[in-house]
Each structure stands twice: as structure tokens, then as C-alpha cells.
Amino acid sequence: MENIGLIIILLFGITFLGVLSTKYRFPFPIMLVLSGIMISLVPGLPVITLNPEIVFLIFLPPLLYGAAWNTSWHDFKAAKRPIGLAAIGLVLFTTSLTALAAHLLIPDLSWPVAFLIGAIVSPSDAIAATTITKGLGLQPRLITIVEGESLVNDASGLVAYRYALTAVTAGNFVLWEAGLNFLLVVLAGIAIGLAVGYLLYLVHKKFICEPVIEVTLTFLTPFASYLLAEQFHFSGVLAVVTTGLYLSFRSSEIFTHQSRIMAYSVWEVVIYILNSLVFILIGLQLRHVMQGISNYSTGLLILWGAVISLVVIVVRFIWVVPAALLPRYLSKRIRNTEQFDPRNMVIFGWAGMRGVVSMAAALALPLTLPNGKEFPHRSLIIFLSFCVILSTLVVLGMTLPWIIRRLKMAPHSIAAEEYEVRTKVVSTTIAHIEENLSMVNDELLHNIKSKYEVKYNRLQKTDLPSNYFGNGQTLKGNIFNEFSQLQIDLIGIERKTLEDMHRHGKASEEIIRKIERELDLEETRLQMEMYNA
């Protein structure tokens, strides 16, 4: 009970740091790593070690499912070649070269343990990359590749992790058997993910209409998919990712608007807490980890951590050049259809931050081998993994915005695309009113049509990039935002009136809460409607 209380207190502290991170625009993933270090320096804190299987079960399914849910299937499919090259080829390349460096650098480090280190640090972290690059105007295709890579490379990296772990614990490894088993594990994991996704699709669509139940089911879905695949010794990671992609693509068919609002809120909180918990756990174990490697000198540990981190960073830059250029050289279709900017290769290489999945994989290492002996170099593996995460987040993460500015990348704005989508939606609705609602009462018809005509007229006065309409003039005044802001200001007046009635007991609690929720939803809609070009 004391440990649970301690974790809650530390979680409260990290949340407060998150407030400061938001206020001062400091990347939260970097704040998490630094929080782990600060926790490890607090004297007297106990060492809390979870069962390795529990670590994977608690953290991986929801984190991977959340990432899959926020991935566009169309964008993912359009960029499948670079995503596949990065998520599979780069992971295996990084695993191999990191293993080679670790084996040559660290005395008495066996090949299986070296490959285990490589597999742990090979997957990049999309949350870290997108958090740090948010608002920097990167091209959508580049963002899709970085996020898609992280989604799939978690799966490929963790499959490699499983094989390396088996080689360490069982003491044998046959390459051709592992290759065949790899295909079976991957294909069966994807098949189970699709089956679970389809079953949940039917359940959501035909039987559920209560938002609380729907959101609860979305929270349980990744665990069900993961456990079912793992029960048959297939890839639970790929099952979760596949289920997430399948249901995300069909979410508009199966969820009500109330469920969507609730689900996004719940999942944002869940992901935030899980990310924080991982680094709380590493902070509580770090002192114990350091004691476990006390037989090595500080200089050696710093050298090994720096070299392994450098290899992980450099390997990504080595890979990106042939991976980007060879397909263009070999395929005329790619040269004609895909725009190419060499500066994107630099940004992609720099976006190789490691994060929570690597840390969870390191924490999930068994404490002992099947024969009862201590797991070889467990503390050293955790230490090196933390060094790689710290180095990539701080060195790459802190300098990435500066690199983007130095490359003088033209910032991409989604304002024009949003304008097109909104105009299409409003125009189609107006056309439907004119064609199908002519028999409606004239006054009602006029009022409802005016609502959409106001939206359309505001769209025509929205700020857009120069030359968007072909006349070389940027529209001034951003009437769209001004109109939305005015409505938000008026909602504030409504709130004050409601609060005054609530304070003086002039309306029932039920009515107050209902109207308050209406105002919350309306203000949320207006905030999302405003352009942030």
C-alpha cells in the first residue's frame, strides 16, 4: 500500500511538471526522462519492481492501440514503402549494428544479450517526435512516415526482442527456424488482430448504444487482442496494431458523437498516465540498477552509454540515404509521382527519438533465467537503454526545431486544405436544403438556410496563403476566427449567468449541469473550428 501511495504522489508531481512543460513549451517526453533521473536521486525511496509480464500487459496494448487509432489508414497505405523500409529494414539494421558495437565494446557480453540490447533500442517513438515537431510545419507525408514507422517498428522491434530473449533464456538459436517462425508469428498476429477488430466492429455497430459502455469496450479491446494472440504464442503487438487500424478506419460508422468525445478524452488521460508511470518506475529502479553495475567504473559506463547512443543515432542517417534514393533510382514511377526534398532525409534522421516502448521492454526483462540464475547483465541493459533514450530525446529532440529552422523548410499550413473540406461540407448541405427541403415551413427553411450561408460567407473571408485564389492577394481580417471568438466570448456571458444562478440556488443542479455541458460542447466546437494556420 505504501508503494502505491508513493507512485500516486510521484504521478502527481510529474503531472505538475507537465503543467510547467505546457506553460513554457518544453517537450514533455524530455521532461519525463529528466523526471526519472530526479526520482532516482531522491534518497530513501524504495525499489519497486513489477513482474516483467505485467509490464508488457499493462503498458504495451494501450500505448500501441492509441498510436494505431490516431494513424490515418489512407496516409499509411500511401506511404507503405518508406514506412516498411524504416519499420522493418531500419529496425533490423539498427539491431544488428548496435549488437555488433555492444559485443565488441563490452567484455563478456554474449551475442544474444548484445542482440537483445539492439532490439530494445531499435524502435523510435512517434509520440516524442510529433510532440517535439508540433507546430513546426513539417510536410504531412514526412509526419505520416515518422508516425507510421514508429507504429510498425514497435511490432518488428519487439518481435526481434522476443527472439533475442529466447536465445538468452533457452541458450540456443537456429536462424532458419527463427525465420519461419517469424513469418508465422507475424501473419497469425495480423489475422487475430483483424478477427478481433471485425468482431468488435459488429458488437459496436449492432448492440451498443450507451457511450460509457462503448468507451469502456474501446479501453478493453487492446488487452483482449493482445492476450488472445499471446495465448497462442503469436505477436500480440501486431494483433493490437491491426485491431487499432481496422477499428479506427471504421470509427465513424460505429461510434456516436457522445462516444467519440468521451473516448478521446479518456484515451488522452490514459496515455498520459501510462507514459508517466513508465518513467516513475525507471526512476524508482535506477538506483538499484546502478548498484547492479557498480563493478564497472563510471568512466566505462559513460563511454558505453555514449557509444551505443551514437551508434543508434548514426545508423539511422546511414540507412536513410539508400532507403530514400535507391527506390527513386530504380523506379521511374516513383520519380514522376513522389516529390523529393533531400532536406526531409535530414529531418527524418534527426527524428529518431526513443521513448516509452524501449523503456517498457527493458523493464520487462526477466529477473532470473529458467534455471534460477540471475538474468545476465539485466541492470546494464536497462542502464544502456536509458542512456539511449536520454541521448536521443535531449540531443536530437532539443536540436530538431533548430535544425528545421536552419534548413529553411517552407512551413506547411493545413489552412487551405481545411478550407476546401469545410467549403465542400457546407456547400453540399446548402444544396441538400435547396433540393430536398422546399416543403418545409418558409420561416424555418429561411432560418436553417441562413445558418449555413453564414458559415459559407465566413469561409470566403478566411485568411489563406498568398495566391490561393490565383490573384496574389491574401485575404485580410480572418473573419472566420473573429466570428468564432465573438461566440466564445458570448458563451462566457452565458456561463457567468449560469454560475450566478447556481451560486444563489435559483436552478436545480440537474438543469445547471445539462446547460453547462451544452456550453462546453459548443465552446469546444468553436475552438476546433478556428484556424491555426
C-alpha positions in Angstrom: 0.0 0.0 0.0 2.9 2.4 0.8 4.3 1.8 -2.7 1.0 2.5 -4.3 0.7 5.8 -2.3 4.3 6.7 -3.3 3.5 6.1 -7.0 0.4 8.3 -6.8 2.4 11.1 -5.2 5.1 10.9 -7.8 2.4 10.8 -10.6 1.0 14.0 -9.1 4.5 15.6 -9.2 5.0 14.6 -12.8 1.6 16.0 -13.7 2.7 19.3 -12.1 5.8 19.2 -14.2 3.6 18.6 -17.2 1.8 21.8 -16.4 5.1 23.6 -16.4 6.1 21.8 -19.6 2.9 23.1 -21.3 3.3 26.6 -19.9 6.9 27.0 -21.0 6.6 24.9 -24.2 9.2 22.4 -23.1 8.8 18.9 -24.7 7.0 16.6 -22.3 8.9 13.4 -23.4 12.2 15.1 -22.4 10.6 16.2 -19.1 9.6 12.6 -18.4 13.2 11.3 -18.8 14.5 14.1 -16.6 11.8 13.3 -14.1 13.0 9.7 -14.0 16.6 10.9 -13.2 15.3 13.3 -10.5 13.2 10.5 -8.8 16.3 8.2 -8.8 18.3 10.9 -6.9 15.7 11.2 -4.0 17.2 9.3 -1.0 15.2 6.7 0.8 12.7 5.8 -2.0 12.0 2.1 -2.3 12.8 -0.1 -5.3 9.6 -1.1 -7.0 9.9 -4.0 -9.5 6.8 -5.3 -11.4 6.5 -8.8 -12.8 8.0 -8.5 -16.4 4.9 -10.0 -18.0 2.7 -7.5 -16.2 4.9 -4.6 -17.5 4.2 -5.7 -21.1 0.5 -6.3 -20.4 -0.2 -3.0 -18.6 1.8 -0.7 -20.9 2.1 -2.0 -24.4 -1.5 -2.7 -25.5 -3.0 0.7 -24.7 0.1 2.6 -25.9 0.2 0.8 -29.3 -3.6 0.9 -29.7 -3.6 4.6 -29.1 -0.9 5.2 -31.7 -2.8 3.0 -34.2 -6.0 4.7 -33.6 -4.5 8.1 -34.5 -3.0 6.8 -37.7 -4.7 7.5 -41.0 -5.1 4.3 -42.9 -5.1 6.1 -46.3 -1.9 8.1 -45.5 -0.4 4.9 -44.0 -1.1 2.9 -47.2 0.1 5.7 -49.5 3.5 5.8 -47.7 3.7 2.0 -47.1 7.1 1.7 -48.9 9.1 4.2 -46.9 7.3 3.1 -43.7 8.0 -0.6 -44.4 11.7 0.1 -45.2 12.1 2.1 -41.9 9.9 0.0 -39.7 11.4 -3.4 -40.7 14.7 -2.8 -42.6 15.9 0.0 -40.3 14.9 -1.9 -37.2 16.9 -5.0 -38.2 19.8 -2.8 -39.4 19.9 -0.9 -36.1 19.5 -4.1 -34.1 22.4 -5.8 -35.9 24.9 -2.9 -35.8 24.0 -2.0 -32.2 24.5 -5.6 -31.2 27.9 -5.7 -33.1 29.0 -2.5 -31.3 27.9 -3.7 -27.9 29.5 -7.1 -28.4 32.8 -5.6 -29.4 32.8 -2.8 -26.8 31.6 -4.6 -23.6 33.7 -7.5 -22.3 32.0 -10.9 -21.7 28.8 -9.7 -23.4 27.3 -12.7 -25.3 25.8 -12.3 -28.8 22.2 -13.0 -27.6 22.5 -10.3 -24.9 24.0 -7.9 -27.4 21.1 -8.5 -29.9 18.7 -8.0 -27.0 20.2 -4.5 -26.4 19.9 -3.8 -30.1 16.3 -4.9 -30.3 15.3 -2.8 -27.2 16.7 0.4 -28.6 15.8 0.0 -32.3 12.2 1.2 -32.3 11.8 5.0 -32.5 9.0 6.8 -30.6 6.3 8.7 -32.6 4.9 10.5 -29.5 8.3 12.0 -28.8 8.9 13.0 -32.4 5.4 14.5 -33.0 5.4 16.3 -29.7 8.7 18.0 -30.4 7.9 18.8 -34.1 4.3 20.0 -33.4 3.7 23.5 -34.9 6.9 23.4 -36.9 5.0 23.0 -40.2 6.5 19.7 -41.4 5.2 18.2 -44.6 2.2 15.8 -44.0 3.9 12.9 -45.8 7.0 13.2 -43.6 4.9 13.2 -40.5 3.0 10.1 -41.8 6.2 8.3 -42.4 7.6 9.1 -39.0 4.4 8.1 -37.2 3.8 5.0 -39.4 7.4 3.9 -38.8 7.0 4.1 -35.1 3.7 2.2 -35.2 5.1 -0.8 -37.1 8.7 -0.7 -35.8 7.4 -1.2 -32.3 6.0 -4.5 -33.6 9.1 -5.6 -35.5 11.4 -4.4 -32.8 9.5 -6.3 -30.1 9.4 -9.5 -32.2 13.2 -9.2 -32.6 13.3 -8.7 -28.8 11.3 -11.9 -28.2 13.7 -13.9 -30.3 16.8 -12.4 -28.6 15.2 -13.0 -25.2 14.5 -16.7 -26.2 18.1 -17.1 -27.3 19.3 -15.8 -23.9 16.9 -17.8 -21.8 17.0 -21.1 -23.8 20.6 -20.8 -24.8 20.1 -21.8 -28.4 19.0 -20.1 -31.6 18.6 -21.6 -35.1 18.3 -18.9 -37.8 16.2 -20.7 -40.4 13.8 -21.9 -37.7 13.5 -18.4 -36.3 12.9 -17.0 -39.8 10.0 -19.4 -40.5 8.6 -18.9 -37.0 8.9 -15.1 -37.5 6.6 -15.3 -40.6 4.1 -17.4 -38.7 4.1 -15.1 -35.7 3.6 -12.0 -37.8 0.9 -13.4 -40.1 -1.1 -15.1 -37.3 -0.8 -11.9 -35.2 -2.2 -9.8 -38.0 -5.0 -12.4 -38.6 -6.0 -12.4 -35.0 -6.0 -8.6 -34.9 -8.3 -8.5 -37.9 -10.6 -11.1 -36.4 -10.9 -9.2 -33.1 -11.4 -5.9 -35.0 -14.2 -7.3 -37.1 -15.9 -8.9 -34.1 -15.7 -5.6 -32.1 -16.9 -3.7 -35.2 -20.1 -5.9 -35.2 -20.6 -5.6 -31.5 -20.3 -1.8 -31.6 -22.5 -1.4 -34.6 -25.3 -3.8 -33.7 -25.6 -4.0 -30.0 -24.1 -0.9 -28.2 -25.7 2.5 -27.9 -24.5 3.7 -24.5 -21.4 5.9 -24.6 -20.0 4.8 -21.3 -20.2 1.1 -22.4 -18.7 1.9 -25.8 -15.7 3.8 -24.3 -15.2 1.0 -21.7 -15.1 -1.5 -24.6 -12.5 0.6 -26.5 -10.4 0.6 -23.4 -10.6 -3.2 -23.0 -10.2 -4.0 -26.8 -6.3 -3.8 -27.0 -5.9 -6.0 -24.0 -8.3 -8.6 -25.5 -6.4 -8.6 -28.8 -3.0 -8.8 -27.1 -3.9 -11.6 -24.7 -5.6 -13.7 -27.4 -2.6 -13.5 -29.7 -0.1 -14.2 -26.9 -2.2 -17.1 -25.7 -1.3 -18.9 -29.0 2.3 -17.6 -28.9 1.7 -15.2 -31.8 2.5 -11.5 -32.0 0.2 -9.7 -29.5 1.8 -6.4 -30.6 0.9 -6.8 -34.2 -2.6 -8.0 -33.2 -3.2 -4.8 -31.2 -1.9 -2.6 -34.0 -4.0 -4.3 -36.6 -7.1 -4.1 -34.5 -6.5 -0.4 -33.9 -6.0 0.4 -37.6 -9.1 -1.6 -38.5 -11.5 0.0 -36.0 -10.0 3.5 -36.4 -10.8 3.3 -40.1 -14.4 2.4 -39.3 -14.9 4.6 -36.2 -17.3 7.0 -38.0 -19.7 4.1 -38.6 -19.8 2.6 -35.1 -19.4 5.5 -32.6 -21.9 8.2 -31.7 -20.7 11.8 -31.3 -21.1 11.4 -27.5 -18.9 8.3 -27.5 -16.2 9.9 -29.6 -16.0 13.0 -27.4 -15.8 10.8 -24.3 -13.3 8.3 -25.9 -10.8 10.9 -27.0 -10.8 12.4 -23.5 -10.4 9.1 -21.7 -7.6 7.9 -24.0 -5.6 11.1 -23.8 -5.6 10.7 -20.0 -4.8 7.0 -20.1 -1.8 7.5 -22.5 -0.6 10.5 -20.4 -0.7 8.4 -17.2 1.0 5.3 -18.7 3.8 7.4 -20.2 4.4 9.0 -16.8 4.2 5.6 -14.9 6.9 4.1 -17.0 9.4 6.8 -16.1 8.3 6.7 -12.5 9.1 3.0 -12.4 12.5 3.5 -14.1 13.3 6.3 -11.6 12.4 4.0 -8.7 14.6 1.3 -10.2 17.5 3.4 -11.4 19.4 3.4 -8.1 19.1 -0.3 -7.9 20.2 -0.6 -11.5 23.3 1.5 -10.7 24.1 -0.8 -7.8 23.8 -3.8 -10.1 26.6 -2.3 -12.3 28.7 -1.0 -9.6 31.5 -3.3 -10.5 32.1 -1.2 -13.7 33.8 2.1 -13.4 31.9 5.3 -14.0 34.1 6.2 -17.0 33.4 2.9 -18.7 29.6 3.2 -18.2 29.6 6.7 -19.6 31.7 5.5 -22.5 29.5 2.5 -23.3 26.3 4.6 -23.0 27.7 7.3 -25.3 29.0 4.8 -27.9 25.8 2.8 -28.0 23.7 6.0 -28.3 26.0 7.3 -31.0 25.7 4.1 -33.0 21.9 4.2 -32.7 21.8 7.8 -34.0 24.4 7.4 -36.8 22.9 4.1 -38.1 19.6 5.9 -38.8 21.4 8.5 -41.0 23.4 5.8 -42.8 20.1 3.9 -43.6 18.0 6.9 -44.7 20.2 7.8 -47.8 20.0 4.5 -49.7 16.4 3.9 -48.5 15.3 7.2 -49.9 17.4 7.3 -53.1 17.5 3.7 -54.4 13.8 3.4 -55.0 13.9 6.7 -56.9 16.8 5.4 -59.0 15.2 2.1 -59.7 11.6 3.3 -60.4 10.6 5.9 -62.9 7.1 5.9 -61.5 8.4 6.9 -58.1 10.5 9.7 -59.6 7.4 11.0 -61.5 4.8 10.7 -58.8 6.7 11.5 -55.5 8.1 14.9 -54.7 11.6 14.7 -53.2 13.4 17.1 -51.0 16.8 16.0 -49.6 16.2 18.1 -46.5 13.5 15.7 -45.5 16.1 13.0 -45.2 18.0 15.1 -42.6 14.8 15.7 -40.6 13.8 12.0 -40.8 17.2 11.0 -39.5 17.0 13.6 -36.7 13.5 12.4 -35.7 14.8 9.1 -34.3 14.0 9.7 -30.7 13.5 6.6 -28.5 10.9 6.6 -25.8 8.4 4.7 -23.7 8.2 1.4 -25.6 12.0 0.9 -25.4 11.9 1.6 -21.7 9.0 -0.8 -21.1 10.8 -3.5 -23.0 13.9 -3.0 -20.8 11.9 -3.1 -17.6 10.1 -6.3 -18.8 13.3 -8.3 -18.8 13.1 -11.3 -16.5 14.8 -11.2 -13.2 16.1 -14.8 -13.5 16.7 -17.4 -16.1 14.6 -20.7 -16.1 17.4 -22.4 -14.2 17.1 -19.9 -11.4 20.3 -18.0 -12.2 20.3 -14.2 -12.4 19.4 -12.8 -15.8 22.8 -11.8 -17.4 23.6 -8.1 -17.5 20.0 -7.1 -16.8 21.0 -3.9 -14.9 23.5 -3.0 -17.6 20.8 -3.4 -20.4 18.4 -1.2 -18.5 21.1 1.4 -18.0 22.2 1.4 -21.7 18.6 1.6 -22.8 18.0 4.6 -20.6 21.2 6.2 -21.9 19.9 5.9 -25.5 16.5 7.3 -24.6 18.1 10.2 -22.7 20.6 10.9 -25.5 18.2 10.8 -28.4 15.5 12.8 -26.6 17.8 15.5 -25.3 20.4 15.7 -28.1 18.1 15.1 -31.1 14.9 16.4 -29.5 16.2 19.7 -28.3 18.0 20.4 -31.5 15.4 19.2 -34.0 13.5 22.6 -34.1 16.8 24.4 -34.7 17.7 22.0 -37.5 14.4 22.6 -39.2 14.9 26.3 -39.0 18.4 26.1 -40.3 17.3 24.0 -43.3 14.8 26.8 -44.1 12.0 24.4 -44.8 8.9 26.2 -46.1 6.3 25.6 -43.3 3.3 23.6 -44.4 -0.1 25.0 -43.4 -3.2 22.9 -43.4 -5.5 26.0 -43.5 -6.0 25.7 -47.3 -6.9 22.0 -47.0 -9.2 22.7 -44.1 -10.9 25.5 -46.1 -11.6 23.1 -49.0 -13.1 20.4 -46.7 -15.3 22.9 -44.8 -16.4 24.5 -48.1 -17.3 21.1 -49.5 -19.3 20.2 -46.4 -21.2 23.5 -46.2 -21.9 23.7 -50.0 -23.3 20.1 -50.1 -25.5 20.9 -47.1 -26.9 24.1 -48.7 -27.5 22.1 -51.9 -29.4 19.5 -49.9 -31.5 22.2 -48.3 -32.5 23.7 -51.6 -33.2 20.4 -53.3 -35.0 18.4 -50.6 -36.5 20.8 -48.0 -38.6 23.0 -50.2 -41.8 21.8 -48.5 -40.6 22.9 -45.0 -42.2 25.9 -43.4 -40.8 29.1 -45.0 -39.6 30.7 -41.8 -37.9 27.5 -40.6 -36.4 27.0 -44.0 -35.0 30.6 -44.1 -33.5 30.2 -40.6 -31.8 26.9 -41.3 -30.5 28.0 -44.7 -29.2 31.3 -43.2 -27.2 29.3 -40.7 -25.2 27.6 -43.4 -25.0 30.6 -45.7 -23.4 32.5 -42.8 -20.8 29.6 -42.5 -20.2 29.8 -46.2 -19.7 33.6 -46.3 -17.3 33.4 -43.3 -15.3 30.8 -45.2 -14.9 33.2 -48.1 -13.3 35.7 -45.8 -10.8 33.3 -44.2 -7.1 34.1 -44.3 -5.4 31.8 -46.8 -1.9 31.6 -48.2 -1.0 34.2 -50.9 -2.1 33.3 -54.4 -4.5 30.7 -53.1 -7.3 32.2 -55.3 -4.9 33.0 -58.1 -4.9 36.7 -57.6 -1.8 37.1 -55.5 -3.7 38.7 -52.6 -4.0 37.4 -49.1 -7.4 38.0 -47.6 -7.3 40.1 -44.5 -9.2 40.2 -41.3 -9.8 36.4 -40.7 -13.5 37.0 -40.2 -14.0 33.3 -39.6 -11.9 33.4 -36.4 -13.3 36.7 -35.3 -16.9 35.3 -35.6 -16.0 32.2 -33.6 -14.2 34.2 -31.0 -17.1 36.5 -30.6 -19.4 33.5 -30.0 -16.9 32.1 -27.4 -17.0 35.5 -25.6 -20.8 35.4 -25.5 -20.7 31.8 -24.2 -18.6 33.3 -21.3 -21.6 35.6 -20.6 -23.9 32.7 -20.5 -21.6 30.9 -18.2 -21.5 33.8 -15.7 -25.3 34.0 -15.7 -25.5 30.2 -15.1 -22.9 30.4 -12.3 -24.7 33.2 -10.6 -28.0 31.2 -10.7 -26.1 28.1 -9.4 -24.5 30.1 -6.6 -27.8 31.5 -5.4 -29.7 28.3 -5.7 -32.1 29.6 -8.4 -32.0 26.5 -10.6 -31.7 22.7 -10.0 -28.3 21.0 -10.2 -29.5 18.7 -13.0 -30.5 21.6 -15.2 -27.4 23.6 -14.4 -25.1 20.6 -15.3 -27.1 19.9 -18.5 -26.8 23.5 -19.8 -23.2 23.7 -18.7 -22.4 20.6 -20.7 -24.1 22.1 -23.8 -21.9 25.2 -23.4 -18.8 23.1 -23.0 -19.5 21.2 -26.2 -20.4 24.4 -28.1 -17.2 26.1 -27.0 -15.2 23.0 -27.9 -16.7 23.0 -31.4 -15.9 26.7 -31.9 -12.3 26.3 -30.7 -11.8 23.5 -33.1 -13.5 25.5 -35.9 -10.9 28.3 -35.6 -8.0 28.3 -37.9 -4.5 27.9 -36.5 -2.5 28.2 -39.8 
